[in-house]
Amino acid sequence: MLFHVRMDVRLPADMPADVADEIKAREKAYSQDLQRSGKWRHIWRLVGEYANVSIFDVQSNAELHEILTALPLFPYMQIAVTPLCRHPSSVHSDDA
């Protein structure tokens, strides 16, 4: 199942820099592991925002929920999820 996920990060202004850096390092490692596994297929930064748009390829809604709630930055995120399906006019065979 494919999902379009927008993640907007809102770290508290008073969060110490070293704490923020540690959370971001854990987030990067976790997200890169998911990318290597194929579950996090694409990630794009949104210009001028602390946000990203990502495509996830997972088995179920529950699996996506588990992945997202395990993100180290999850407590500081606003997340919007949109289920996707293959468009009949697509010329790509790997977008199912």
C-alpha positions in Angstrom: 0.0 0.0 0.0 1.3 3.4 -0.9 0.9 6.5 1.2 1.7 10.2 0.7 2.7 11.6 4.0 3.4 15.2 4.8 5.4 15.8 8.0 5.7 19.3 9.5 8.1 19.6 12.4 7.7 22.1 15.2 10.4 21.8 17.8 9.9 23.9 20.9 11.8 27.2 20.7 13.3 26.6 24.2 14.6 23.1 23.4 18.3 23.0 24.0 20.3 22.6 20.8 22.1 19.5 22.0 18.8 17.7 22.7 17.4 18.8 19.3 20.6 17.5 17.6 20.4 14.1 19.3 16.7 13.7 18.3 17.5 14.7 14.7 20.4 12.2 14.6 18.2 9.4 15.7 15.5 10.5 13.3 18.0 10.4 10.4 19.3 6.9 11.2 15.7 5.5 11.6 14.5 7.1 8.4 17.5 5.9 6.4 17.1 2.4 7.7 13.4 2.5 6.5 14.6 3.9 3.1 17.1 1.1 2.7 14.3 -1.5 3.5 12.1 0.0 0.8 9.3 1.0 3.2 10.2 4.7 2.9 10.4 5.0 -0.9 10.8 8.7 -1.3 11.5 11.8 0.8 11.5 15.4 -0.4 12.2 18.6 1.7 9.7 21.4 1.2 11.6 24.6 0.4 11.5 27.2 3.1 9.8 24.9 5.6 10.8 22.5 8.3 8.7 19.8 6.6 8.9 17.0 4.1 6.7 15.0 1.7 7.3 11.3 1.7 6.0 8.2 0.0 5.7 5.0 2.1 5.2 1.5 0.7 3.9 -0.6 3.6 1.6 -3.6 4.1 -1.2 -1.9 6.1 -2.5 1.2 7.8 -1.3 -0.3 11.1 2.2 -0.7 9.8 2.4 2.9 8.7 1.0 4.0 12.1 3.7 2.0 13.9 6.5 3.5 11.7 5.3 7.1 12.1 4.7 6.9 15.8 8.2 5.4 16.3 9.8 8.5 14.6 12.0 10.2 17.2 10.5 13.6 16.0 6.9 12.3 16.2 6.0 14.2 19.4 6.9 17.4 17.5 5.2 16.7 14.2 1.9 17.4 12.5 1.3 14.6 10.0 -1.1 14.3 7.2 -1.6 10.9 5.5 -3.2 10.3 2.1 -3.6 6.8 0.7 -2.5 6.4 -3.0 -3.2 4.0 -5.8 -1.7 3.6 -9.3 -3.1 6.0 -11.9 -4.2 4.2 -15.1 -2.3 6.7 -17.2 1.1 6.2 -15.5 3.9 5.0 -17.7 5.9 3.6 -14.7 5.5 -0.1 -13.9 6.9 0.3 -10.4 4.4 2.8 -8.9 1.9 0.2 -7.8 
